[in-house]
Amino acid sequence: MISRPGWLVLCALLSPSAHAQWLNYPSPGTPRTRDGKPNLTAPAPRANGKPDLSGVWRVQPDSPAELRRIFGGFLDAVDALTVPGMTLDLVNRYFINVLADFKPQEAPMRQEAVALMRERASVGGPMKVCLPAGPVVPYIPDPHKIVQTPSQIVIMYEADNSHRQIYTDGRVLPKEIIQPSWQGYSAGKWERDTLVVESAGFNDKTRLDLLGHPHGEALHVTERFHRRDFGHMDTAITFDDPQFYTKPFTIQYSEVLLPDTDVFEFVCNENEKDVVHSQQK
């Protein structure tokens, strides 16, 4: 099995970054500066009286220096194994460790979570065998595309070709989830100019980060999206999982708009190389 730094690079294979087909095709409605470049600090667009979150977005990364300050030796092997199209300067801390803001001794983990992480340490997550990423996918470094309509918002993730439907038609999450799923079920509502999304009904087969922090089927996720201007969105995600964590915890990060481009198809199984080698060991 591959080491944890190797797993980080393996997951980076999920990013084709071949933004060639629609590269530099002008996005309609994009405000521009005098030299024709997108004006990312222009006011946020609106639709039906609410901010329009539509567009292609990428999580704003932490600097390589900051990642090395946080994770130290964990990243030492990454530079030697860099995959074209995915480098350390594209990664956000929470993609590596969703509890990065906590000191190790203060992390709100139950012993069940610690034991399960140790048990799974040499196995890797579902992405390793080309399965969906689950609730980690919003902060994977790969781009994602938001399409907003009056009754629902669809998010298409380049990372594993997965998608989410966030219903904004007034419905609430069902009290009982009959069929847990990889991405769960989502319902959203507007609080002034912030979209608040409640999600539940996840299966327990996925992880919350590359380190392998687990979650159970009782996981409840609350997301808050605020598009502060044309090219920047502030996002906060609260995870509430009493099975594995002693209290809810929240991560906060920004997203940056990628104008004049698109998300692209990626089929992991057609380019997956590691499983055969792993099975031979």
C-alpha positions in Angstrom: 0.0 0.0 0.0 1.1 3.5 -0.6 2.3 5.9 2.1 0.2 8.8 3.3 2.2 11.3 1.2 1.8 9.0 -1.7 -1.9 8.9 -1.1 -2.0 12.7 -1.3 -0.4 12.5 -4.7 -2.6 9.7 -5.8 -5.7 11.7 -5.0 -4.2 14.5 -7.0 -4.6 12.3 -10.0 -8.2 13.1 -9.8 -7.5 16.5 -11.3 -7.0 16.4 -15.1 -6.6 20.2 -15.2 -6.9 20.0 -19.0 -8.9 23.2 -19.3 -8.3 23.3 -23.1 -11.7 22.7 -24.8 -13.4 25.9 -23.6 -10.3 27.8 -22.5 -10.7 31.6 -22.7 -14.2 31.3 -24.1 -15.8 34.5 -22.8 -18.4 33.9 -20.1 -21.5 35.9 -20.8 -22.3 38.6 -18.2 -18.7 38.8 -16.9 -17.7 42.3 -15.9 -14.4 43.3 -17.4 -11.7 45.9 -16.8 -10.5 48.2 -19.6 -8.0 45.6 -20.8 -10.7 43.0 -21.1 -9.8 40.9 -18.1 -12.5 39.7 -15.8 -13.2 42.1 -12.9 -13.3 39.8 -9.9 -14.0 42.6 -7.5 -17.1 43.9 -9.3 -20.4 43.5 -7.4 -21.9 40.0 -7.1 -24.6 39.2 -9.7 -28.1 38.7 -8.5 -31.0 36.6 -9.7 -34.6 36.7 -8.4 -33.5 39.1 -5.7 -30.7 36.8 -4.4 -27.0 36.6 -5.1 -26.4 34.3 -8.1 -23.8 31.7 -7.1 -23.5 30.4 -10.7 -20.0 29.9 -12.1 -16.9 27.8 -12.0 -15.2 27.9 -8.6 -12.1 26.6 -6.9 -11.3 26.5 -3.2 -8.6 29.2 -2.4 -5.5 27.3 -1.4 -3.1 27.8 1.4 0.4 28.7 0.5 3.0 25.9 0.4 4.9 27.6 3.2 1.7 27.7 5.3 1.0 24.0 4.6 4.5 23.1 5.5 4.3 25.1 8.7 1.1 23.2 9.6 2.0 19.7 8.5 5.7 19.6 8.6 7.3 16.3 7.6 4.0 14.9 6.3 4.6 16.9 3.0 8.3 16.1 2.6 7.7 13.5 -0.1 5.2 15.5 -2.1 7.6 17.5 -4.2 9.4 14.4 -5.5 6.1 12.9 -6.6 4.4 16.0 -8.1 1.7 15.1 -10.6 1.4 17.5 -13.6 -1.6 19.7 -13.1 -1.8 19.3 -9.3 0.9 21.0 -7.2 1.0 21.9 -3.5 0.1 25.5 -4.2 -3.5 24.4 -5.1 -4.2 22.6 -1.8 -6.3 23.9 1.1 -5.4 22.7 4.6 -8.8 21.1 5.3 -8.4 18.8 2.3 -5.4 17.2 4.1 -6.8 17.5 7.7 -10.3 18.7 8.4 -9.3 19.3 12.0 -6.2 21.4 11.0 -7.4 24.3 13.2 -7.2 22.2 16.4 -4.1 21.3 18.4 -3.8 17.4 18.3 -4.6 17.1 22.0 -7.7 19.3 21.6 -9.2 17.7 18.5 -12.9 16.8 19.3 -12.5 13.1 18.4 -14.0 10.2 20.2 -11.9 7.1 20.8 -14.0 5.3 18.2 -12.8 7.8 15.5 -9.1 7.4 16.6 -9.4 3.6 16.5 -11.1 3.6 13.1 -8.4 5.9 11.6 -5.7 3.6 12.8 -7.5 0.6 11.4 -7.9 2.2 8.0 -4.4 3.9 7.9 -3.0 1.4 5.4 -6.1 1.0 3.3 -6.8 4.5 1.9 -10.1 6.2 1.2 -12.7 5.4 -1.5 -11.1 7.7 -4.0 -8.2 5.3 -4.1 -10.4 2.7 -5.8 -12.3 5.3 -7.9 -15.4 5.6 -5.6 -17.1 8.9 -4.9 -15.4 11.3 -2.5 -18.4 12.1 -0.4 -18.7 15.1 1.9 -15.0 16.1 1.3 -15.7 16.9 -2.3 -16.6 20.6 -1.7 -13.1 21.4 -0.6 -11.1 19.2 -3.0 -8.7 21.4 -5.0 -10.4 20.6 -8.3 -12.9 23.1 -9.8 -16.6 22.7 -9.4 -19.5 24.4 -11.3 -22.6 25.9 -9.7 -25.8 26.3 -11.7 -28.5 28.2 -9.9 -32.2 28.2 -10.7 -35.1 29.5 -8.6 -36.0 26.0 -7.2 -32.7 24.2 -7.0 -28.9 24.6 -7.2 -26.8 22.0 -9.0 -23.1 21.6 -8.2 -21.0 19.6 -10.7 -17.6 18.5 -9.3 -14.7 17.8 -11.7 -12.9 15.7 -9.0 -14.9 12.5 -9.5 -17.7 13.5 -11.9 -20.1 13.7 -9.0 -22.9 16.2 -8.6 -25.2 17.5 -5.9 -28.8 18.8 -6.0 -29.6 21.5 -3.4 -33.3 22.0 -3.4 -34.4 25.6 -2.6 -38.1 25.1 -3.2 -39.1 25.2 0.5 -38.6 21.5 1.2 -36.8 20.3 4.4 -34.7 17.2 4.9 -36.7 14.1 5.7 -36.6 13.0 9.3 -35.7 9.4 8.2 -33.3 8.7 5.4 -34.3 5.4 3.8 -31.3 5.1 1.4 -28.0 6.7 2.5 -25.9 8.0 -0.4 -22.4 9.1 -1.2 -23.2 12.8 -1.4 -26.2 12.8 0.9 -29.4 14.9 0.4 -29.4 18.6 0.6 -32.0 21.4 1.1 -31.2 25.1 1.2 -32.7 28.4 2.1 -31.6 32.0 1.9 -30.9 34.0 5.0 -30.6 37.5 3.5 -27.7 37.1 1.1 -26.3 33.9 2.5 -27.3 30.5 1.2 -27.7 28.0 4.1 -27.7 24.3 3.1 -28.5 21.4 5.4 -27.3 18.0 4.2 -27.8 14.5 5.7 -28.2 10.9 4.6 -24.6 10.2 3.9 -23.3 6.6 3.9 -20.3 5.9 6.1 -18.0 4.7 3.4 -16.2 8.0 2.8 -13.7 10.2 4.8 -13.6 13.9 5.7 -10.0 14.4 4.5 -6.9 12.7 3.3 -5.8 11.8 6.8 -8.9 9.6 6.9 -11.1 11.3 9.6 -14.2 9.2 9.5 -17.9 9.9 9.8 -21.0 7.9 10.4 -24.4 7.8 8.8 -25.7 10.3 11.4 -23.5 13.0 10.0 -25.3 16.3 9.5 -23.6 19.1 7.5 -24.5 22.7 7.4 -22.9 24.9 4.7 -23.1 28.7 4.4 -22.3 30.3 1.1 -21.8 34.1 0.8 -20.7 35.6 -2.6 -19.1 38.8 -1.4 -18.3 40.1 -4.9 -18.1 38.8 -8.4 -15.1 36.6 -8.0 -15.0 35.6 -4.4 -17.2 33.5 -2.1 -16.9 32.8 1.6 -17.8 29.3 2.7 -18.3 27.8 6.1 -19.0 24.1 6.7 -20.2 22.7 10.1 -19.9 19.0 10.7 -22.1 17.4 13.4 -21.4 13.7 13.9 -22.0 12.6 17.5 -20.9 9.1 16.8 -17.3 10.1 16.1 -16.9 13.6 17.4 -17.5 15.2 20.9 -18.9 18.4 19.4 -19.7 20.0 16.1 -16.8 21.8 14.4 -16.6 24.3 11.5 -14.1 25.0 8.8 -14.1 28.3 6.9 -12.4 29.1 3.6 -12.8 31.2 0.5 -13.5 30.2 -3.1 -12.3 32.0 -6.2 -14.2 32.3 -9.5 -12.5 30.8 -12.6 -14.1 32.8 -15.4 -13.9 31.9 -19.1 -13.5 28.2 -18.4 -15.5 25.1 -17.5 -15.3 21.8 -15.6 -14.4 18.8 -17.6 -15.0 15.1 -17.6 -12.8 12.7 -15.6 -13.4 9.0 -15.4 -11.1 7.6 -12.7 -11.4 3.9 -13.5 -10.1 4.5 -17.0 -6.8 5.8 -15.7 -6.5 3.9 -12.4 -3.2 2.2 -11.9 -2.6 1.7 -8.2 -5.2 -1.0 -7.3 -3.5 -3.8 -9.4 -0.1 -3.1 -7.8 -1.7 -2.9 -4.3 -3.4 -6.2 -4.8 -0.2 -7.8 -5.8 1.5 -7.0 -2.5 
